[in-house]
């Protein structure tokens, strides 16, 4: 039976597509839950055979969800199949289950790196199978509403694309149409270096054996973004970031440049080269923010430091002190932000273009704090002055340089096991605060999204 491309969850059951999900990690479970809540009645899922009984118990009694033993059974019955497996293993899994794909079915992948996915699909899927891939550009704990959802019509008819749109319509995400190749370039630009920055922060603070929010140096304002998103990344699965960094050639180039930018800026700091540092930072400011599309009329992403203060894990040093004795945190060089913008400038990356196209929540926050720092000459000059003459953050800046270089070398080796060990070592240090940070971080992202939506809804002045 041919599935109509305008089918909905309200259509009769026998007219609905059979939806198949192979791989039940965090994203596979998110898709299963959302598709079931939307009212789709024929959802077939599987994970590793060793997890069959546990998965069956988890979804027992939930109408419309059928747990099968392996991907062969899912592939034989499903009209739309999504592989939600790690990019490192996509070739192996598709080689195993791809030949069993139902004739005329539509196949997708949820991998963050599409080059190996494309190669696996073209190599192992039958010729009579169509390919319309996808990628939700957010984590499993973020609401998909309004978030970018990439659709890749690679080998398919227009009707098949429309059917996939209908299946995923209840997510209320914003569809972004890309090719496999453009997807990897965009995700490298929006995610790879951003993740590297936060991974390096976590490594630096771990090396210093300090929770950054407890000694008053990283509390409030944009420091809140740094701490919460660093914790959010380290609380996730390591392979989510490893595959994107190691398997995406564009990502490797960018992470290497970020490490170089970090090292070179730090050397200017150590040399007290005020003229050289100021020239380099203001050149980056001009390239990235001075030529950004509609830079003068775009509403700022980071609307208020007071808003961010509500989500701080620690208290500002001034808390509880009288106005005459109040102390503020020492000025911060914000080396991570200086290096990020310098990296974007040297690679010719236009972050605002990607912000409009397919920004993840984390990238939106990161470009927001970079914009907040760089668009204000007073704040930027204060950061440059701190980089040259203040020493309160110097030890952490040194650890950040070492961390950034270490992550770049780790990724250049292409070794997943080395990446896992490095990630898990730091993750274990912060693990006791993950539950709190996940709740606070999600609330912070949602609050900023809501504020941005309200601002966008207002008529222009």
Helices and strands as residue ranges (DSSP letters): G 13-15, E 19-22, H 26-38, E 43-46, G 49-51, H 52-58, E 65-67, H 71-77, E 80-83, G 87-89, H 90-97, G 98-100, E 106-109, H 114-124, E 130-136, E 148-155, H 158-168, G 169-171, E 174-177, H 180-187, I 188-192, H 193-207, H 222-234, H 238-247, H 249-270, H 274-285, I 286-290, H 305-309, H 335-347, H 351-358, H 361-374, H 377-389, H 394-413, H 416-430, G 431-433, H 434-457
